[in-house]
């Protein structure tokens, strides 16, 4: 047993002699120390973010109208914009590209968030034809001299939402603001604590997949690739085989030494993250701890390929190249499977089956529909949707629904807005019926973040 323990100690000694390992350990410790003081505090939404915009194009046009209506809310904002921003707004029209619009909206939002801090922004005469919400009316009962800066900002934000409700998502009551060493950083996010938990878990999954799953795996192979070739060198191997040891157990011990070493490093990172997010965000994600054995298992698979290459060629560089080539093959197979499932198999799967009158309408995840024609004995295609976007990403089902409005023999759904990127239109409530030959008719805008659609009994 003692010779095998000596081989195990040698594995650790050789790994610690690698500069790459020390760099990785320093990065892990520094990253954990930087994340430790990171936290959040509760707040209320007072600023306008890009994701609050329901219709950016419409907001630009509305603010441009403020130049000729100076006493309106749009006019009060337009008059307080710097001249260069006003000139840029005047130049934005229907033929402007997304880059020009994006820049204009960004400059407007930066300035609007500053304007919303001004005590004299809200004017009762300018909002005379608009009904403020209950929260804003309660805050306005406080004397102007007694209002805190946050209350002033909140009143202005609520007034802005009332005036531009067609273009901006109304501010909620709950928001969270990230803090570092207790000092707020960045703008507040309109999230509840439950929503923050889901967001952090998603970011953790994405970050760990990229950093640990790809970069970490490459570094782990880089650190351990030389262990087996060094053991097989004539001087080292002759000394080991001079003792009563099994060659297979000797190789297995060396292999286990690399796996145990990676296990300890992965545990340092994962347990550190688990403790930080648990104490600072109250998110005790057990998945972080379960990812340790998963990572070691995946590493063992690739390390076995590296070990086989080391036995055949006895060269650390060849072991690394062969392992990366094996990883590339596995990645290519997985990517091909995902693309085929997303764009061919899943896209054609049935999303809903709805009886409408004497017909049956079936929709697919690709967005197309079919109606059963009993007389012809075949399916008739309906409202075909042409999908655009990245072919390597799963298709976004273009509808929420549809659901059956039985009282009117029609289908109701929510469809993603037209256009591309940030400046695509807001999501629309659409209706269709057999009498309209199943043509989709847009009705009204729906709030951002809508996840479900229901029709009551009436």
SERO-5235 format. One record per residue (C-alpha): residue number from 0; residue in three letters; x, z, y. Coordinates in nm, 2 decimals. Example, Ala and Ser with C-alpha at 12.3 -4.5 7.8 and 13.67 -1.06 7.14 Angstrom:
% residues 2
     n   res        x        z        y
     0   ALA     1.23     0.78    -0.45
     1   SER     1.37     0.71    -0.11
***
This chain:
% residues 458
     n   res        x        z        y
     0   UNK     0.00     0.00     0.00
     1   UNK     0.29     0.08     0.24
     2   UNK     0.42    -0.28     0.25
     3   UNK     0.08    -0.41     0.35
     4   UNK     0.05    -0.15     0.63
     5   UNK     0.39    -0.26     0.75
     6   UNK     0.27    -0.62     0.76
     7   UNK    -0.03    -0.51     0.95
     8   UNK     0.19    -0.33     1.21
     9   UNK     0.41    -0.63     1.24
    10   UNK     0.10    -0.84     1.33
    11   UNK     0.02    -0.60     1.62
    12   UNK     0.38    -0.59     1.73
    13   UNK     0.41    -0.97     1.75
    14   UNK     0.08    -1.00     1.93
    15   UNK     0.19    -0.75     2.19
    16   UNK     0.51    -0.94     2.24
    17   UNK     0.30    -1.24     2.37
    18   UNK     0.28    -1.27     2.75
    19   UNK    -0.06    -1.44     2.73
    20   UNK    -0.20    -1.12     2.57
    21   UNK    -0.08    -0.90     2.85
    22   UNK    -0.23    -1.14     3.11
    23   UNK    -0.56    -1.12     2.93
    24   UNK    -0.56    -0.74     2.90
    25   UNK    -0.48    -0.72     3.27
    26   UNK    -0.76    -0.96     3.36
    27   UNK    -1.01    -0.76     3.14
    28   UNK    -0.91    -0.42     3.30
    29   UNK    -0.92    -0.57     3.65
    30   UNK    -1.26    -0.73     3.59
    31   UNK    -1.41    -0.41     3.46
    32   UNK    -1.27    -0.21     3.75
    33   UNK    -1.41    -0.47     4.00
    34   UNK    -1.76    -0.46     3.83
    35   UNK    -1.77    -0.08     3.80
    36   UNK    -1.88    -0.01     4.17
    37   UNK    -2.12    -0.30     4.16
    38   UNK    -2.49    -0.20     4.18
    39   UNK    -2.82    -0.25     4.36
    40   UNK    -3.06    -0.08     4.59
    41   UNK    -3.43    -0.13     4.66
    42   UNK    -3.54    -0.32     4.98
    43   UNK    -3.82    -0.53     5.11
    44   UNK    -3.80    -0.91     5.16
    45   UNK    -3.72    -0.99     5.52
    46   UNK    -3.51    -1.31     5.50
    47   UNK    -3.60    -1.66     5.39
    48   UNK    -3.40    -1.81     5.10
    49   UNK    -3.38    -2.16     4.97
    50   UNK    -3.59    -2.07     4.67
    51   UNK    -3.86    -1.94     4.90
    52   UNK    -3.93    -2.29     5.03
    53   UNK    -4.23    -2.45     4.87
    54   UNK    -4.21    -2.78     5.07
    55   UNK    -3.88    -2.82     5.26
    56   UNK    -3.97    -3.17     5.39
    57   UNK    -4.30    -3.04     5.53
    58   UNK    -4.13    -2.75     5.70
    59   UNK    -3.89    -2.98     5.88
    60   UNK    -4.17    -3.20     6.00
    61   UNK    -4.37    -2.89     6.11
    62   UNK    -4.08    -2.75     6.31
    63   UNK    -4.02    -3.09     6.48
    64   UNK    -4.38    -3.08     6.60
    65   UNK    -4.30    -2.75     6.77
    66   UNK    -4.11    -2.95     7.04
    67   UNK    -4.44    -3.08     7.17
    68   UNK    -4.63    -2.75     7.10
    69   UNK    -4.41    -2.48     7.26
    70   UNK    -4.67    -2.21     7.25
    71   UNK    -4.72    -2.24     6.87
    72   UNK    -4.52    -2.05     6.61
    73   UNK    -4.33    -2.37     6.53
    74   UNK    -4.26    -2.41     6.90
    75   UNK    -4.13    -2.06     6.94
    76   UNK    -3.88    -2.13     6.66
    77   UNK    -3.78    -2.47     6.78
    78   UNK    -3.71    -2.35     7.13
    79   UNK    -3.47    -2.08     7.00
    80   UNK    -3.27    -2.32     6.79
    81   UNK    -2.93    -2.43     6.92
    82   UNK    -2.93    -2.78     7.07
    83   UNK    -2.72    -2.92     6.79
    84   UNK    -2.97    -2.80     6.53
    85   UNK    -3.26    -2.94     6.74
    86   UNK    -3.08    -3.28     6.76
    87   UNK    -3.03    -3.28     6.39
    88   UNK    -3.39    -3.21     6.32
    89   UNK    -3.49    -3.49     6.55
    90   UNK    -3.28    -3.73     6.35
    91   UNK    -3.42    -3.63     6.01
    92   UNK    -3.70    -3.86     5.91
    93   UNK    -3.85    -4.01     5.59
    94   UNK    -3.55    -4.24     5.54
    95   UNK    -3.30    -3.96     5.56
    96   UNK    -3.11    -3.88     5.24
    97   UNK    -3.12    -3.55     5.06
    98   UNK    -2.78    -3.45     5.19
    99   UNK    -2.89    -3.48     5.56
   100   UNK    -3.21    -3.29     5.48
   101   UNK    -3.03    -3.02     5.29
   102   UNK    -2.79    -2.97     5.57
   103   UNK    -3.07    -2.95     5.83
   104   UNK    -3.27    -2.70     5.63
   105   UNK    -2.96    -2.49     5.57
   106   UNK    -2.89    -2.47     5.94
   107   UNK    -3.25    -2.40     6.02
   108   UNK    -3.28    -2.12     5.77
   109   UNK    -2.96    -1.95     5.89
   110   UNK    -3.09    -1.96     6.25
   111   UNK    -3.45    -1.86     6.15
   112   UNK    -3.32    -1.55     5.97
   113   UNK    -3.15    -1.45     6.29
   114   UNK    -3.46    -1.52     6.50
   115   UNK    -3.67    -1.30     6.26
   116   UNK    -3.47    -1.00     6.37
   117   UNK    -3.57    -1.05     6.74
   118   UNK    -3.83    -0.80     6.85
   119   UNK    -4.01    -1.05     7.07
   120   UNK    -4.05    -1.32     6.81
   121   UNK    -4.40    -1.24     6.72
   122   UNK    -4.65    -1.31     7.00
   123   UNK    -5.02    -1.23     6.95
   124   UNK    -5.12    -1.53     7.16
   125   UNK    -4.91    -1.78     6.96
   126   UNK    -5.08    -1.64     6.64
   127   UNK    -5.42    -1.62     6.79
   128   UNK    -5.58    -1.86     6.54
   129   UNK    -5.41    -1.71     6.23
   130   UNK    -5.51    -1.40     6.03
   131   UNK    -5.22    -1.17     5.95
   132   UNK    -5.22    -0.97     5.63
   133   UNK    -5.30    -0.61     5.59
   134   UNK    -4.94    -0.50     5.57
   135   UNK    -4.85    -0.68     5.90
   136   UNK    -5.15    -0.53     6.08
   137   UNK    -5.06    -0.18     5.97
   138   UNK    -4.70    -0.23     6.09
   139   UNK    -4.83    -0.36     6.43
   140   UNK    -5.01    -0.03     6.48
   141   UNK    -4.67     0.13     6.52
   142   UNK    -4.56     0.13     6.89
   143   UNK    -4.30    -0.13     6.96
   144   UNK    -4.05     0.13     7.08
   145   UNK    -4.08     0.33     6.76
   146   UNK    -4.04     0.04     6.51
   147   UNK    -3.72     0.04     6.31
   148   UNK    -3.51    -0.29     6.29
   149   UNK    -3.63    -0.33     5.93
   150   UNK    -4.00    -0.30     6.04
   151   UNK    -3.95    -0.55     6.31
   152   UNK    -3.78    -0.79     6.07
   153   UNK    -4.06    -0.74     5.82
   154   UNK    -4.34    -0.80     6.08
   155   UNK    -4.17    -1.13     6.18
   156   UNK    -4.13    -1.24     5.82
   157   UNK    -4.49    -1.17     5.74
   158   UNK    -4.59    -1.36     6.06
   159   UNK    -4.37    -1.65     5.97
   160   UNK    -4.53    -1.66     5.62
   161   UNK    -4.88    -1.67     5.78
   162   UNK    -4.79    -1.96     6.01
   163   UNK    -4.61    -2.17     5.75
   164   UNK    -4.79    -2.07     5.43
   165   UNK    -4.81    -2.44     5.32
   166   UNK    -4.43    -2.47     5.32
   167   UNK    -4.30    -2.12     5.23
   168   UNK    -4.37    -1.88     4.95
   169   UNK    -4.51    -1.56     5.09
   170   UNK    -4.28    -1.26     5.08
   171   UNK    -4.37    -1.00     4.83
   172   UNK    -4.34    -0.62     4.87
   173   UNK    -4.05    -0.56     4.63
   174   UNK    -3.69    -0.68     4.67
   175   UNK    -3.35    -0.57     4.55
   176   UNK    -3.02    -0.60     4.73
   177   UNK    -2.69    -0.59     4.55
   178   UNK    -2.44    -0.34     4.67
   179   UNK    -2.07    -0.28     4.61
   180   UNK    -1.94     0.08     4.67
   181   UNK    -2.28     0.15     4.81
   182   UNK    -2.26    -0.12     5.08
   183   UNK    -2.52    -0.40     5.07
   184   UNK    -2.38    -0.75     5.00
   185   UNK    -2.56    -1.08     5.01
   186   UNK    -2.93    -1.12     5.10
   187   UNK    -3.21    -0.93     4.93
   188   UNK    -3.37    -1.09     4.63
   189   UNK    -3.75    -1.08     4.58
   190   UNK    -3.72    -0.92     4.24
   191   UNK    -3.86    -0.61     4.07
   192   UNK    -3.64    -0.40     3.85
   193   UNK    -3.79    -0.55     3.53
   194   UNK    -3.72    -0.90     3.67
   195   UNK    -3.37    -0.79     3.75
   196   UNK    -3.32    -0.68     3.39
   197   UNK    -3.42    -1.03     3.27
   198   UNK    -3.20    -1.20     3.52
   199   UNK    -2.89    -0.99     3.44
   200   UNK    -2.94    -1.05     3.07
   201   UNK    -2.96    -1.42     3.12
   202   UNK    -2.65    -1.42     3.34
   203   UNK    -2.47    -1.21     3.08
   204   UNK    -2.56    -1.45     2.80
   205   UNK    -2.45    -1.75     3.00
   206   UNK    -2.13    -1.59     3.12
   207   UNK    -2.03    -1.45     2.78
   208   UNK    -2.10    -1.78     2.62
   209   UNK    -1.87    -1.96     2.86
   210   UNK    -1.60    -1.70     2.92
   211   UNK    -1.59    -1.52     2.58
   212   UNK    -1.73    -1.79     2.35
   213   UNK    -1.51    -2.08     2.47
   214   UNK    -1.22    -1.95     2.69
   215   UNK    -1.19    -1.62     2.50
   216   UNK    -1.18    -1.80     2.16
   217   UNK    -0.91    -2.04     2.28
   218   UNK    -0.70    -1.74     2.41
   219   UNK    -0.75    -1.55     2.08
   220   UNK    -0.62    -1.85     1.88
   221   UNK    -0.33    -1.89     2.12
   222   UNK    -0.22    -1.53     2.08
   223   UNK    -0.26    -1.51     1.70
   224   UNK    -0.14    -1.87     1.61
   225   UNK     0.22    -1.76     1.57
   226   UNK     0.16    -1.47     1.33
   227   UNK     0.15    -1.66     1.00
   228   UNK     0.42    -1.91     1.08
   229   UNK     0.66    -1.63     1.18
   230   UNK     0.58    -1.45     0.85
   231   UNK     0.67    -1.77     0.66
   232   UNK     1.01    -1.81     0.82
   233   UNK     1.29    -1.79     0.55
   234   UNK     1.43    -1.46     0.66
   235   UNK     1.10    -1.28     0.70
   236   UNK     0.94    -1.42     0.39
   237   UNK     1.24    -1.35     0.16
   238   UNK     1.25    -0.99     0.28
   239   UNK     0.87    -0.94     0.21
   240   UNK     0.88    -1.11    -0.13
   241   UNK     1.17    -0.89    -0.24
   242   UNK     0.92    -0.61    -0.27
   243   UNK     0.65    -0.58    -0.54
   244   UNK     0.37    -0.73    -0.33
   245   UNK     0.11    -1.00    -0.41
   246   UNK     0.15    -1.32    -0.21
   247   UNK    -0.23    -1.37    -0.17
   248   UNK    -0.27    -1.01    -0.05
   249   UNK     0.03    -1.05     0.18
   250   UNK    -0.13    -1.35     0.34
   251   UNK    -0.47    -1.18     0.36
   252   UNK    -0.32    -0.87     0.52
   253   UNK    -0.16    -1.09     0.79
   254   UNK    -0.49    -1.26     0.84
   255   UNK    -0.68    -0.93     0.87
   256   UNK    -0.41    -0.81     1.12
   257   UNK    -0.51    -1.09     1.36
   258   UNK    -0.88    -1.02     1.31
   259   UNK    -0.84    -0.65     1.37
   260   UNK    -0.63    -0.71     1.68
   261   UNK    -0.89    -0.94     1.83
   262   UNK    -1.16    -0.69     1.74
   263   UNK    -0.99    -0.42     1.95
   264   UNK    -0.96    -0.65     2.25
   265   UNK    -1.32    -0.77     2.23
   266   UNK    -1.44    -0.41     2.19
   267   UNK    -1.26    -0.32     2.51
   268   UNK    -1.44    -0.59     2.71
   269   UNK    -1.78    -0.55     2.55
   270   UNK    -1.80    -0.17     2.55
   271   UNK    -1.68    -0.17     2.91
   272   UNK    -1.95    -0.41     3.02
   273   UNK    -2.21    -0.22     2.82
   274   UNK    -2.12     0.10     2.99
   275   UNK    -2.11    -0.05     3.34
   276   UNK    -2.44    -0.23     3.32
   277   UNK    -2.59     0.07     3.15
   278   UNK    -2.49     0.32     3.42
   279   UNK    -2.51     0.10     3.72
   280   UNK    -2.81    -0.12     3.64
   281   UNK    -2.98     0.10     3.37
   282   UNK    -2.96    -0.20     3.14
   283   UNK    -2.84    -0.08     2.80
   284   UNK    -2.81    -0.42     2.64
   285   UNK    -2.73    -0.36     2.27
   286   UNK    -2.66    -0.73     2.24
   287   UNK    -2.33    -0.67     2.40
   288   UNK    -2.22    -0.45     2.12
   289   UNK    -2.36    -0.68     1.85
   290   UNK    -2.16    -0.96     2.00
   291   UNK    -1.84    -0.79     1.90
   292   UNK    -1.87    -0.85     1.53
   293   UNK    -2.02    -1.20     1.59
   294   UNK    -1.72    -1.30     1.80
   295   UNK    -1.48    -1.16     1.54
   296   UNK    -1.66    -1.35     1.27
   297   UNK    -1.65    -1.68     1.46
   298   UNK    -1.29    -1.61     1.54
   299   UNK    -1.22    -1.55     1.17
   300   UNK    -1.36    -1.89     1.09
   301   UNK    -1.13    -2.07     1.33
   302   UNK    -0.84    -1.85     1.25
   303   UNK    -0.88    -1.94     0.88
   304   UNK    -0.83    -2.30     0.98
   305   UNK    -0.52    -2.20     1.19
   306   UNK    -0.39    -2.00     0.89
   307   UNK    -0.43    -2.30     0.66
   308   UNK    -0.25    -2.53     0.91
   309   UNK     0.03    -2.27     0.93
   310   UNK     0.07    -2.26     0.55
   311   UNK     0.09    -2.64     0.54
   312   UNK     0.31    -2.71     0.84
   313   UNK     0.46    -2.37     0.93
   314   UNK     0.43    -2.44     1.30
   315   UNK     0.24    -2.24     1.56
   316   UNK     0.17    -2.54     1.79
   317   UNK     0.03    -2.75     1.50
   318   UNK    -0.19    -2.45     1.40
   319   UNK    -0.33    -2.44     1.76
   320   UNK    -0.39    -2.82     1.77
   321   UNK    -0.56    -2.82     1.43
   322   UNK    -0.79    -2.53     1.53
   323   UNK    -0.89    -2.69     1.86
   324   UNK    -0.96    -3.02     1.67
   325   UNK    -1.18    -2.83     1.43
   326   UNK    -1.36    -2.66     1.72
   327   UNK    -1.41    -3.00     1.89
   328   UNK    -1.57    -3.14     1.57
   329   UNK    -1.80    -2.83     1.54
   330   UNK    -1.89    -2.86     1.91
   331   UNK    -1.97    -3.23     1.88
   332   UNK    -2.20    -3.17     1.58
   333   UNK    -2.38    -2.89     1.76
   334   UNK    -2.42    -3.10     2.08
   335   UNK    -2.55    -3.40     1.89
   336   UNK    -2.80    -3.18     1.71
   337   UNK    -2.92    -3.03     2.04
   338   UNK    -2.95    -3.37     2.21
   339   UNK    -3.15    -3.52     1.93
   340   UNK    -3.38    -3.22     1.90
   341   UNK    -3.44    -3.21     2.28
   342   UNK    -3.49    -3.58     2.34
   343   UNK    -3.62    -3.71     2.02
   344   UNK    -3.77    -3.45     1.79
   345   UNK    -3.90    -3.17     2.02
   346   UNK    -4.00    -3.42     2.29
   347   UNK    -4.25    -3.58     2.06
   348   UNK    -4.40    -3.26     1.92
   349   UNK    -4.75    -3.17     2.00
   350   UNK    -4.80    -2.94     2.30
   351   UNK    -5.18    -2.91     2.30
   352   UNK    -5.49    -3.04     2.12
   353   UNK    -5.80    -3.03     2.33
   354   UNK    -6.16    -3.15     2.24
   355   UNK    -6.31    -3.31     2.56
   356   UNK    -6.67    -3.41     2.50
   357   UNK    -6.67    -3.66     2.21
   358   UNK    -6.30    -3.72     2.24
   359   UNK    -5.98    -3.54     2.13
   360   UNK    -5.68    -3.54     2.37
   361   UNK    -5.34    -3.45     2.24
   362   UNK    -5.04    -3.40     2.47
   363   UNK    -4.67    -3.39     2.38
   364   UNK    -4.38    -3.19     2.52
   365   UNK    -4.25    -3.52     2.66
   366   UNK    -4.55    -3.52     2.89
   367   UNK    -4.74    -3.81     2.74
   368   UNK    -5.09    -3.79     2.61
   369   UNK    -5.31    -3.96     2.35
   370   UNK    -5.69    -3.99     2.31
   371   UNK    -5.85    -4.06     1.98
   372   UNK    -6.06    -4.38     1.98
   373   UNK    -6.31    -4.33     1.70
   374   UNK    -6.44    -4.69     1.72
   375   UNK    -6.10    -4.85     1.70
   376   UNK    -5.97    -4.58     1.46
   377   UNK    -5.65    -4.53     1.66
   378   UNK    -5.49    -4.33     1.94
   379   UNK    -5.49    -4.46     2.30
   380   UNK    -5.19    -4.35     2.52
   381   UNK    -5.27    -4.16     2.83
   382   UNK    -5.09    -4.05     3.16
   383   UNK    -4.74    -4.16     3.03
   384   UNK    -4.47    -3.96     3.21
   385   UNK    -4.13    -4.12     3.26
   386   UNK    -3.87    -3.84     3.21
   387   UNK    -3.57    -3.84     3.43
   388   UNK    -3.27    -3.61     3.44
   389   UNK    -2.98    -3.50     3.23
   390   UNK    -3.02    -3.63     2.87
   391   UNK    -2.80    -3.34     2.74
   392   UNK    -3.05    -3.08     2.86
   393   UNK    -3.38    -2.99     2.69
   394   UNK    -3.68    -3.17     2.85
   395   UNK    -3.88    -2.96     3.09
   396   UNK    -4.24    -2.99     2.98
   397   UNK    -4.39    -3.14     3.30
   398   UNK    -4.72    -2.96     3.27
   399   UNK    -4.85    -2.60     3.26
   400   UNK    -5.15    -2.65     3.05
   401   UNK    -5.35    -2.86     3.03
   402   UNK    -5.66    -2.64     2.98
   403   UNK    -6.01    -2.75     2.93
   404   UNK    -6.27    -2.71     3.20
   405   UNK    -6.57    -2.73     2.97
   406   UNK    -6.83    -2.71     3.25
   407   UNK    -6.70    -3.03     3.40
   408   UNK    -6.57    -3.21     3.09
   409   UNK    -6.22    -3.24     3.24
   410   UNK    -5.87    -3.12     3.19
   411   UNK    -5.68    -2.92     3.44
   412   UNK    -5.30    -2.88     3.45
   413   UNK    -5.01    -2.80     3.68
   414   UNK    -4.76    -3.08     3.72
   415   UNK    -4.41    -3.05     3.86
   416   UNK    -4.36    -3.20     4.20
   417   UNK    -4.23    -3.55     4.25
   418   UNK    -3.89    -3.64     4.39
   419   UNK    -3.55    -3.52     4.28
   420   UNK    -3.34    -3.21     4.33
   421   UNK    -3.40    -2.96     4.60
   422   UNK    -3.63    -3.18     4.80
   423   UNK    -3.89    -3.26     4.54
   424   UNK    -4.24    -3.17     4.63
   425   UNK    -4.42    -2.86     4.53
   426   UNK    -4.60    -2.83     4.20
   427   UNK    -4.96    -2.96     4.21
   428   UNK    -5.28    -2.87     4.04
   429   UNK    -5.40    -3.20     3.87
   430   UNK    -5.73    -3.29     3.71
   431   UNK    -5.83    -3.57     3.48
   432   UNK    -6.14    -3.67     3.29
   433   UNK    -6.27    -3.95     3.07
   434   UNK    -6.49    -4.07     3.35
   435   UNK    -6.18    -4.12     3.56
   436   UNK    -6.01    -4.31     3.28
   437   UNK    -5.77    -4.01     3.24
   438   UNK    -5.60    -4.08     3.57
   439   UNK    -5.42    -3.77     3.70
   440   UNK    -5.56    -3.67     4.04
   441   UNK    -5.36    -3.42     4.25
   442   UNK    -5.57    -3.14     4.41
   443   UNK    -5.38    -2.85     4.57
   444   UNK    -5.04    -2.69     4.58
   445   UNK    -4.97    -2.40     4.35
   446   UNK    -4.74    -2.10     4.41
   447   UNK    -4.37    -2.13     4.30
   448   UNK    -4.30    -1.95     3.97
   449   UNK    -4.64    -2.01     3.82
   450   UNK    -4.62    -1.97     3.45
   451   UNK    -4.98    -2.00     3.32
   452   UNK    -5.31    -2.15     3.41
   453   UNK    -5.66    -2.02     3.31
   454   UNK    -6.01    -2.13     3.37
   455   UNK    -6.29    -1.87     3.39
   456   UNK    -6.63    -1.91     3.24
   457   UNK    -6.78    -2.08     3.55
***
